[in-house]
Amino acid sequence: MNQNQEKQNAALAALDYIQYECILGVGSGSTVMSLIQNLKKVKHNIKALVSSSEDTTDKLKHAGFVVDELSNVGSPDLYIDGADEVTRNFYMTKGGGGALTREKILTAASRKIICIVDSSKIVDVLGKYPLPIEVIPMAKSYISREIIRLGGQPELRHNFVTDNGNFILDVHNLTIVDPPGLEKQINNIAGVVTNGIFAIKPADVVLIGQSNGVLTLENR
């Protein structure tokens, strides 16, 4: 399996969804970097661009794009992002790169969500990959105790501060059998900014890169 080729195939397939005068949200991660490298092919269809991270913003500007603030463009027509894990029920976990809060804001604000991944990211049950939670710094110990009560093993991501000035707890050994319910439950813990489960508003389309093309899953 050539993982880079799979990522490239998924990213190229996403270009077909960027239609005339599209207000486009762009996520983060390695598969999205493949998207950015090819985005000039559909530049004529892009009315405005918004980004989920400072790193993505820098890469878009380097590629010759102007990046707007979400508050200036309204609701994006389309948000394209990767995932750490995704199920065939269109539930996702994200935030391995630490941009989960801005990714969740763009997910909530956008009309259509496209997830682009290589085949290794498809799972039956979420939780093999550590679940990131963005937390207010003063609450990290309290939140850690609450997560232990839920059966997880939280670990502070060392030497890392989010674009919003907060910390990340990476939670190991959580088997996420009810993604929407756990997403709500964790978000209700005082001091949690948000967590990396994307299930209350799941993907509309998942593009799974394969060695010989792309498998498209549509959430109807």
C-alpha positions in Angstrom: 0.0 0.0 0.0 1.3 3.4 -1.0 -0.2 5.7 1.7 1.0 8.9 0.0 -0.6 7.8 -3.3 -3.9 7.1 -1.5 -3.9 10.5 0.1 -3.2 12.1 -3.2 -6.1 10.2 -4.8 -8.5 11.3 -2.1 -7.4 14.9 -2.4 -7.8 15.0 -6.1 -11.3 13.5 -5.9 -12.3 16.3 -3.5 -11.5 18.9 -6.2 -14.7 17.8 -8.1 -16.9 19.1 -5.3 -15.5 22.6 -5.5 -18.1 24.3 -7.7 -18.4 27.9 -9.1 -18.3 30.7 -6.5 -17.6 28.2 -3.7 -16.8 29.5 -0.2 -14.4 26.8 0.9 -13.2 25.8 4.3 -9.9 24.0 4.4 -8.8 21.7 7.3 -5.4 20.5 8.4 -3.2 17.4 8.2 -1.2 15.6 5.6 -4.0 14.6 3.3 -5.2 18.2 3.3 -1.7 19.3 2.3 -2.1 17.2 -0.8 -5.4 19.1 -1.4 -3.6 22.4 -1.1 -0.9 21.4 -3.5 -3.6 20.8 -6.2 -6.0 23.6 -5.3 -4.9 25.9 -8.0 -6.6 23.6 -10.5 -9.9 24.9 -9.3 -8.9 28.4 -8.2 -11.4 29.9 -10.7 -14.2 28.2 -8.7 -13.2 29.6 -5.3 -15.0 32.7 -4.1 -13.4 32.8 -0.6 -11.2 30.6 1.6 -11.2 30.0 5.3 -8.8 27.9 7.3 -8.8 25.7 10.4 -5.3 26.4 11.6 -2.4 28.9 11.4 -0.3 26.2 9.7 -3.0 25.7 7.0 -3.3 29.4 6.5 0.4 29.8 6.0 0.4 27.0 3.4 -2.5 28.5 1.5 -0.9 31.9 1.4 2.3 30.3 0.2 0.3 28.7 -2.6 -1.0 32.1 -3.6 -4.4 32.2 -2.0 -6.0 34.9 0.1 -7.4 33.5 3.4 -10.4 35.2 4.9 -11.8 35.2 8.5 -14.9 33.0 9.0 -16.8 36.0 10.4 -16.3 37.8 7.0 -17.6 35.1 4.7 -20.7 33.6 6.5 -21.3 29.9 6.1 -18.9 28.0 3.9 -20.5 26.0 1.1 -18.0 23.2 1.6 -15.5 22.1 4.3 -12.8 19.6 3.3 -10.7 18.0 6.0 -9.0 14.8 6.9 -9.5 12.6 10.0 -7.5 10.5 12.4 -10.2 7.8 12.2 -13.6 7.5 10.4 -16.3 4.9 10.5 -18.7 3.8 7.7 -21.4 5.6 9.8 -19.5 8.9 8.9 -18.4 9.5 12.5 -14.9 10.9 12.8 -12.1 11.7 15.3 -9.8 14.5 14.5 -7.2 16.7 16.3 -4.0 14.8 16.0 -2.5 18.0 14.9 -4.1 20.0 17.6 -6.5 22.1 15.5 -9.7 20.4 16.6 -11.5 23.4 17.9 -11.3 25.4 14.8 -12.0 22.3 12.8 -15.2 21.8 14.8 -16.2 25.4 14.3 -15.8 25.1 10.5 -17.7 21.8 10.6 -20.6 23.4 12.5 -20.7 26.5 10.2 -20.4 24.7 6.8 -23.2 23.4 4.6 -21.4 20.3 3.5 -18.6 18.3 5.0 -16.2 16.2 3.0 -13.7 13.9 4.7 -10.6 12.8 2.8 -8.6 9.9 4.1 -6.3 7.1 3.1 -7.6 3.5 3.6 -5.8 3.1 7.0 -8.1 5.6 8.6 -11.2 3.5 8.2 -12.2 1.7 11.4 -15.3 -0.2 12.7 -15.2 1.5 16.1 -13.5 4.8 17.0 -10.9 4.9 19.8 -7.8 3.1 18.6 -6.2 6.5 17.9 -5.9 8.6 21.1 -8.8 11.1 21.4 -7.6 14.7 21.8 -9.4 17.1 24.1 -8.6 20.8 24.1 -8.8 22.1 27.6 -8.4 25.4 29.5 -5.0 25.1 31.2 -6.2 25.6 34.8 -8.7 22.7 34.3 -6.3 20.1 33.0 -6.1 18.1 36.3 -9.8 18.2 37.0 -10.7 17.1 33.4 -8.1 14.3 33.6 -9.8 12.9 36.7 -13.2 13.1 35.0 -11.9 11.3 31.9 -10.4 8.5 34.1 -13.9 8.0 35.5 -15.1 7.5 31.9 -12.5 4.7 31.4 -9.9 6.7 29.5 -6.2 7.3 30.2 -5.5 11.0 29.6 -2.0 12.2 28.8 -1.0 15.9 28.6 0.5 16.7 25.2 3.9 18.0 26.2 5.4 21.3 24.8 2.2 22.0 22.8 -0.1 24.9 23.0 -3.1 25.2 20.6 -3.7 28.2 18.3 -6.2 29.3 20.9 -3.6 29.2 23.8 -4.9 26.0 25.4 -3.6 22.5 26.2 -4.4 19.1 24.7 -5.1 16.0 26.6 -4.7 12.8 24.5 -7.0 10.1 25.8 -5.9 6.5 25.4 -7.9 3.3 25.7 -11.3 4.7 25.0 -13.6 2.5 23.0 -16.2 4.9 21.6 -19.3 2.9 21.1 -21.7 5.9 21.2 -19.8 8.7 19.5 -22.6 11.4 19.6 -23.3 10.6 23.3 -19.7 10.7 24.3 -19.0 13.8 22.3 -21.7 15.6 24.3 -20.7 14.1 27.6 -17.0 15.2 27.3 -18.0 18.7 26.1 -20.2 19.1 29.2 -17.1 18.8 31.5 -16.2 22.2 32.9 -13.1 23.5 31.3 -13.3 21.4 28.1 -13.1 23.6 25.0 -14.1 20.7 22.7 -13.1 17.2 22.0 -12.0 15.4 18.8 -15.2 13.3 18.2 -17.1 14.6 15.2 -20.4 12.7 15.4 -23.1 15.2 16.3 -22.4 16.7 12.9 -20.7 13.9 10.9 -19.3 13.9 7.4 -21.6 14.1 4.4 -19.1 12.5 2.1 -16.1 10.3 2.8 -13.5 10.0 0.1 -11.2 7.0 0.8 -8.1 7.0 -1.2 -7.0 3.6 -2.6 -4.0 2.5 -4.6 -6.1 2.4 -7.8 -8.6 5.2 -7.2 -11.1 6.4 -4.6 -14.0 4.8 -2.8 -16.8 7.3 -2.2 -19.2 7.0 0.7 -22.2 9.4 0.8 -24.3 10.0 3.9 -27.8 10.0 2.6 
